[in-house]
Amino acid sequence: MSPEARAYRRAQRARYPRNWKQVSRSVIARAGYRCEACGVEQGKPNPVSGSRVILGAAHLDHHPENVSPSNLRSLCQRCHLRYDHPHHLTQIRANRLARLAASSLGGLLALMLGKAPSSGR
């Protein structure tokens, strides 16, 4: 993993409250140790993938700071990834555009589009 990726992961982890494990466990217990999307039970084989179900608390608004009970759902890994997929695609696109804008190609692209290149470098 690159140093940038490690730094990003540390920054994301810092966004969670100190009592996140306790909050997460209470969300899973509130759901009866089942995925609130597909109903699979914690520790049992997933009927689709066959892998052992591991539940996690998912932020519906994608903001780790928001631990309001109405913002958290107990989801299996499969449903959590499916729920987050559109958000992940948006983040990937935003990161690619930011890297392009910061590169010399970004300045060239701005000139081609008739915009003044940013001068923050």
C-alpha positions in Angstrom: 0.0 0.0 0.0 1.3 3.4 -0.9 2.1 6.0 1.8 -0.7 8.2 0.4 -3.2 5.3 0.7 -2.0 4.7 4.3 -2.4 8.3 5.2 -5.9 8.4 3.6 -7.0 5.3 5.6 -5.7 6.8 8.9 -7.6 10.0 8.1 -10.8 8.1 7.4 -10.4 6.0 10.6 -10.1 9.2 12.6 -13.6 10.3 11.4 -15.2 7.5 13.4 -16.1 8.1 17.1 -14.0 6.5 19.8 -16.8 4.2 20.8 -17.5 3.0 17.3 -17.1 -0.7 18.2 -19.8 -0.3 20.8 -22.1 1.7 18.5 -21.6 -0.9 15.7 -22.4 -3.8 18.0 -25.5 -2.1 19.3 -26.8 -1.6 15.7 -26.2 -5.3 14.9 -27.9 -6.4 18.1 -30.9 -4.0 17.4 -31.3 -5.9 14.1 -31.4 -9.2 15.8 -28.0 -10.2 14.4 -29.4 -10.2 10.9 -28.7 -8.2 7.7 -31.4 -5.5 7.5 -31.4 -5.8 3.7 -31.4 -9.5 2.9 -32.1 -11.1 6.2 -29.1 -13.4 6.5 -27.9 -14.3 10.0 -24.6 -13.5 11.5 -22.1 -16.4 11.3 -24.3 -18.5 9.0 -23.3 -19.3 5.3 -24.5 -16.6 2.9 -27.1 -18.3 0.6 -25.6 -16.6 -2.5 -21.8 -16.7 -1.9 -21.6 -19.5 0.6 -19.1 -17.4 2.7 -19.7 -16.9 6.4 -21.8 -13.8 7.1 -20.1 -11.0 8.9 -22.4 -8.1 9.8 -21.3 -4.5 10.0 -22.9 -1.2 10.7 -23.4 0.9 7.5 -23.8 4.7 7.4 -26.7 5.4 5.1 -25.4 9.0 4.4 -21.7 7.8 4.1 -20.6 10.1 6.9 -18.7 8.2 9.7 -19.3 11.1 12.1 -23.1 10.7 11.9 -23.8 7.8 14.3 -27.5 8.6 14.7 -29.4 5.4 15.0 -31.6 6.4 12.1 -28.5 6.7 9.9 -27.1 3.2 10.8 -28.2 -0.2 9.4 -26.9 -3.7 10.1 -25.7 -5.1 6.7 -23.8 -8.1 5.6 -20.6 -7.5 3.6 -22.4 -8.3 0.3 -25.3 -5.9 0.9 -22.9 -3.2 2.4 -20.8 -3.3 -0.8 -23.9 -3.2 -3.0 -25.3 -0.2 -1.0 -21.9 1.7 -1.1 -21.2 0.9 -4.8 -22.7 4.2 -6.3 -20.9 6.2 -3.6 -17.6 4.4 -4.4 -17.9 5.1 -8.1 -18.6 8.8 -7.4 -15.5 9.0 -5.2 -13.3 7.2 -7.8 -14.4 9.7 -10.5 -13.8 12.7 -8.2 -10.3 11.4 -7.4 -9.4 10.9 -11.0 -10.6 14.4 -12.0 -8.6 15.9 -9.1 -5.5 14.0 -10.2 -6.0 15.1 -13.8 -6.6 18.7 -12.8 -3.4 18.7 -10.7 -1.3 17.2 -13.6 0.2 19.1 -16.5 -2.4 17.4 -18.6 -5.0 19.2 -16.6 -3.6 22.6 -17.7 -3.6 21.4 -21.3 -7.1 20.2 -21.0 -8.2 23.5 -19.5 -6.6 25.3 -22.5 -8.4 23.0 -24.9 -11.7 23.7 -23.3 -11.1 27.5 -23.4 -10.7 27.9 -19.7 -7.8 29.5 -17.9 -5.6 26.9 -16.2 -5.4 27.1 -12.4 -2.2 28.5 -11.1 -1.9 26.9 -7.7 1.3 24.9 -8.5 
